[in-house]
């Protein structure tokens, strides 16, 4: 057997999920076998023109933390991103990470549960919900480590914690929500300055596997020129986003969401679809995450400041502390939009920055009286007055007789502000099945060689930012260990 640059020219490979050819013979780097079935696949026969030890697909929190761990272990990864810049879905998130026991808390005089205490407190419930409880334990541990590294190594500044509030463990990069770029940029700079290679505007479209169904590379397509490139890699990490933007997948798994708009348009389930094409199993696909406001910070305000969510009929929707349920409640009531009513406590409070951002987008109403508020929002006056009066009466008595609200529960006072929201699809829970080493597995639970997953494309943890980052960190550690670098994580 002849070899070129260490690549066996007679190794039978195939592009999973593309075209109809049963097998494509691989060429060497910058070369191609005479029997490569040119033209039978989009992009023709397989021609490896680039190779790497570790290929990361996606530059959100998962991919960037995996890169951090690989670099620390002595591996320089190749990082692929279909968008013109880094960030993925992570950069679009609220940027609120509820994590206990960090050094950032300690610096502000807050002593909280350790990761082990947090795990023990929720172990039983989480073990019943998730297929691989060990991954959940690791997300709790690694989330703290992520924040500590951001704090100490990268000097990230955090919005001040309130020692006396429930939110004392909510980590938000200063000056407020939707500033996740301040978390990701130092990771990008770290990766670039330590030898990692980034390729932007290039989409992974198919995994390349051998006769044993071992993943050996990926076919990519330049999103500007349309040209194809095949990359050989010893280990591949799918750190792609979820599938909330993919209409066919939503129609199949979450049909109740099919007709709703979304906040992202790039969450197309790329990693899920590529891995399924080679037999990967999926999990929790029918388990919905939650709907959301088109401006997500609106619902988070309810943990910090007094406010109410009201339907177009002016009736209150839910307990405003339950920030992830309001859009679902609105949708269940038969509506697609709602108003959030607040006052100067919120407008000039800790989240003044995000309120101003929302205000600049248009549609926010200010009124000095309930009558003026009803006129400007087209909410029925009688019901609006009754709703606000009921809320204020309960707040003064210290008991929410409607929904049991406890946090940020004080009476509203003029001037009033009304912020409009639209119900949108936000994110999905389901994705690829994997084991506790982040290896993607098939339906029998057998690892697919050389293929790993992290981020929102996997369904073993939540798609929340802190879990995404934490599981990416773990995946990076596991890949480094598999490459014979660093220490095997415990």
N, C-alpha and C positions, 0 to 999 in steps of 0.2 A: 504494500500500500504506500503510495506516495503522499507526502505531506508538504504543505506550504504554510509557513509561519505557525506551525504547530497545529494546523487544522487538517483533519483527515479528508481528503478530496473525495473519498468514496463513502463517506458517512451519509446515510439516508436521513433526510430531514423533511419536515413538512411545515407549512404555514397553517396554523390552526384556525379554522373558521373562515378562510378566504378561498374563493374559487372552488374547483372540483377536483384538481389533481390529487391523487392519493399520496404521492411522495414527490419531493423535489430534491435533487442531489445538490449538496452544498459545494460551492467553490471556495477557494482560499481567499484570504484578504485581498481585495481589489481584483479578484479573479472569478472565474465561473467554469464549472465542468461542462463538457460538451453535451452532457445528458441532463441539463438543468431544466428542461421543460420551459424554456423561455416563452413568455406570453400566455401561459396557462393560468397564471395568477396575476392579480393587480400588481404591477411592478416587475413581473417576470420572475425568473429563477432566483434562488437565494444567492446573494453575493455579500459575504461579510466584509465590510470595508472599515469596521471599527470594532475593537474588542476591549473589554474591561473586566476586572474582577467582580465589581459590584455595580449594577445598574439600578438606579432609583427612578421610578416613574411617578412624577408629581412633586411639586414644590410647596405644598401646604405644610402645616405643622408636623405631620407624620414624616414626610419625606425629609424635611430639614433636620429634625431631631435624629433620624436614622443616619443622616450624613454626618452629623456631629459625632455620634458614637463610633462610626466607622473610621473617621479621621483620627479620633483619639486612640483608636486601636492600630493605626498605621495603614489604613486602607483609603485610597483616594478614589471616591466613587465618581461615576458618570451620572449626571442628573438630567432627566428629560422633562420638559414642560411644554404642553401644547399651546399655552397662552404666550403673549409677548413678554410677560414679566412673571416673576415669582409670586407666590401667595396662595394659589388655588382657592378652594372654598373657604379656607381658614381666614383669609384676609377680609372676607365679607361678613364674618360672624360678629356678634355683639362684643365679644372680647371679655366676657365675664367668666371667671374660673373659680368655682367654689371648692377651695382646697384648704385642708386643715393641717396645722403643724409646720408652717414654713418659717424661714428666717425673716422674711418680709414682715410677717406678723410679729415676731419676736422683737424686731427693731422698733416697732410701734407699741411695745409693751403688752402684747397680747399673747398669753399662754393658752394653747389650744391642744386638742387631741393629737397624739402622734399618729403616723400612718398605720401602725399596728393596732392602735386603739380604735381608729376609724374603721379598719377592716373587721375587727372583732365585733364592733357595734352593729355592723350591717351584714356580717358574713352569712347568716342563715337565710335572710331574705334574698340576697344577691345570688347565693348558691342555687336557690330554687329557680331564679329567673334566667340565669345565664348557663350555657352549655359547658363552658370551661372556666370555672370559678377562679382558677389560678391566674388567668389573664386579668380578671377584675382586681384581684389583690395587687398585681403588678402595676396596674394603672394608678391605684391609690398611692403606692410607694413612689413610682416614677414621676407622678404629677408634682409631688413635693420636690423631688430632685430637679425637675425642669424649672420650677419657680426659683429654687435656691441658686441655680446656675444663672438664670436671667438676672437675679438680684446681685449676686456677688461677682460673677465673671463679666457679665455684659452691662451691669449698672443700670438696669431698667428701673424706672421710677414708677411707683404704684399710687393709685388714688388712695387717699387716706382712709383707713379703716375706722369704723365707729365701734369702740370697745363695748359699748352698751347695747349694740343692735345685733339683730340676727345676722346681718351682713358682714360681721367682723372677719369672716373667712372668704369673702368675695374678692378675688384678685382681679383688678382692672388696671391696665396700663394707663398712666396719667397722659392727658388730663381727663379722660373719661372713655366711655364705651366707643366701640368701632375704631379703635386705634391698634388693631392687631399687627399692623405693619411695624410698630415699635417693638414687637416681640420677634417677628420673623426676620427683619432686616439684619440684626446682629448675627443671626444664624447663617444668613446668606453670606455676609461679609467674612465670617469665620471660615465657611466652606471654601469660598473663592481664594482667600489668602493662604489656605493650607492645601492647595492643589486639586480640589474638586473641579470637575469640568461641567458647566451648564450648557445645555442646548435648548434654546427656546423656539417657540413656534414650530415645534416638531411633535407630532402625535404618534404614540404607540398604537398600532392598529391590529397587530397579530403576534401571538407568541410563536416562536419557532421551537419545535420539539423533534427529538430523534425517534427511532423505532421503539424505544422503551418508554416513550412519552415523557422523557426527561426534558425539561426546559433548558435550551442552550442559547437562546437569543430572542430578539424581538425585531419585527419589521416596523419601521416608522415611516411617516410621510411628512415632508416639509409643508406646512400650512400656507406658505406663500408661493413657492414654486411648484408644488405638487409632486416633487421628486421623492423617490423612495430610498431608504437606507436600511440595511440590515446590520444589527449590532450583536456581536457574540458576547455573552456574559456568563461568568461562572455562577453568579447568584443574581436573581432579579427580585426586586421589591416593588409590588404594586401598592403605591401610596396615593392612589387616585381618589377622587371624590365619590359621593353617593350617586344615586340614579333618579333623583327627584325631578330632573328635567327631561327624562326620557319618557315620552308619551306612551310608547308601547309597553314598557315595563310597568309604568304606573297603572295603565289600564288592566294589565294582567294581575298584578299583585295587590294594588290599592285602588280598585275601581271607583270608590267613593270620591277619590281625589281627581279623577280624570279630567274634569272640566275646569279645574281651578288653575289660576295663574301661579307663577313661582317667583322666588326672589333671585334665583340663579338660573343661568341658561347653559352653563358648561357642565353641570352635574349629570353626565350622560351614561353613567355606569360602565365606563370604559374598562376598568379593571375586572369588574364582575363578568362582563361579556367575554373578554379575552380568555379568562380562566375557565369559564363554563365550557368554552369550545374545546378544551382539552380534558374535560371530565370533572372539573372542580365542583364540589358540593356548595350549596348555599344554605343559609339559615336565617330565620326570623323575617323572611321577605314579606309575609303578610301582616307583620306586626307594625302598625303605624308609629311613627314618631309623633310629631304634633304639627298642626297648622300654626300660622304665625301672622302677625301684622307685617305689612310690606316694609315697615320701618321697625325692625325688631326691638330696638331699645325701648320703644313705647311700653312694652309689657314689663320690662325689667324695672322701670320706674316704681312700680307698685311695691317693691321690697323696701324702697327708700323713703318715699314721700306719699302723702295722702292723695288719693285719686280714685275715680270710679270709671268703670267701663260701662257704657250704656248702648243698647240696641237702637235702631232707628225709631222704635216706638218709645224711647226714653226710659225703658226699664233697665235696671242694673243687671249685668250679665253674670258675674261670678265673684268669688273671693279674689281680690286683686293681688293677694300674695301668691296665689297659684298661677305664676306667670306663664306657664306653658299650656294652660288650658283655655284661655279666653277665646282664641280664634276658633278652637273646636266647638266651644259652647255657642258662639255666634253662628257657626255653620249648622250646628244641630238645630238651632232655633229657626233656621230657614233664611238667614240673612248672609250677605257677603261683605258687609262693612259695619263699622261701629265707630263711636266717638269715645275718646278718653278725656275726662274732665278733671282738671287739676287747678291749682292756684299758685300764688307767688312762692310758696314754700318749695315747690318743685322747680319752678322757672328760675329761681335764683339759688337753688341748692347745689348739691354735689354733682348733679347731672345737668347743670345749666348748659354745658358745652353741647351735649347731644340734643337738648331741647332747641337750642339756637340753630343747629344743623337741620332739624326737622322743620323749624319755622321758615328757614330760607327756602325750603322745597315748596312751600305754599300750602294753603288750605287751613292753616291754624287760625282759630277764631279767638278773639279776646272780647270779653263783655263785662260790664260793671254790675249788671243785674241778671237774674235768672230770665227775666222777660226778654232782655236783649240777647241773651245766649240762645234762647229758643228761636228767636227771630232769625238769627244769623246761621243757625245750624239746621233749621226747619224741623227741629224736634218738637213734638206736641207739648205745649206749655204746661198744661195741667199735670201731665204725667212727669215731666221733667222736674217741676216744682215739688211734687210728692216724693220723687226719688231722692232728690238732694236733701230735702227736709228729713226724710227717714234716715238717711245715712248720717246726717249731722246729729240727730237725736241719739242714735245708737252710739256714735263716736263719743259724745259727751258722757253717756252712761257707761262707756267702756265695754260694751257687749254688742257684737254684730249679730242681730237676731235673724238676719237673712242668710248669710253665708259663712259666719264664723271667723271673720277676719280678725287678726291680732296685731300684726306688724304694720307700722306707719298708718295707724288708725286714729286720725284726728279730724275734726270738722273742717269742711271746705268753707272758704270765705272769699268774698269778692276782692279783686277782680278774678273772674273765672277764665280759664283757657280751655278750649276744646280742640283736640287733635284727632283728625280723621284717620282711620286705618282700613285697609282692605285685607280680606282673608286671602292668604297665599299658602301654597305648599312650601315648606321650609327645608326639611331634610328627611331622610329615610333611615330606619334602623337596620334593615336587613342587608346582607351581603355575603361575602365568601366565608365558608367555614375554614377554620384553621385550628391547629393544636397550640399547646402552651409555648411553643417555640416560634410562633407566628408562621409556621409552614402551612401553606394552603393544602387542604386535604380533599380526597375524592369522596364519593358517597359511602365507601367502605371505611373511611377514616384514615386511609393510607396517605402519607405525605406525597405530594407531587414534587419530584426531585428538583431542587434549585429554585423553587418558587415560594416567595413569602408575601405576606400582605400586612398592611397597617392602614391607619386612617379610616375614612368613612366607607371604603369599598369592602371592608370586612364587617361581618355581623356579630362578632363575638363580644364586642364592647359597645359603648354608646358612641354616637358621632359628635359628642360635645368636644369643644376645643381642648380641654385639659386631658380628656381620655385619648383623643387623637394624637396629641403630642407625646403622651406617656407611652402609648403602644408603639409609636414610631421609634422612640428611644429603645424600647425592648427589642424591636425587630432589628435595629442596627447592631445591638449587642450580640444577638443570635447569629446574624450573618457574619459578623467579624469572627466569632468563635468557630463557625463552620468553615471559614477560610483559613483557620489556624492562627488567627490574630487575637490578641487580647485574652481575657479570661472568660470562661463560660459562666454566664450569669446564673445566680442561684435564686 
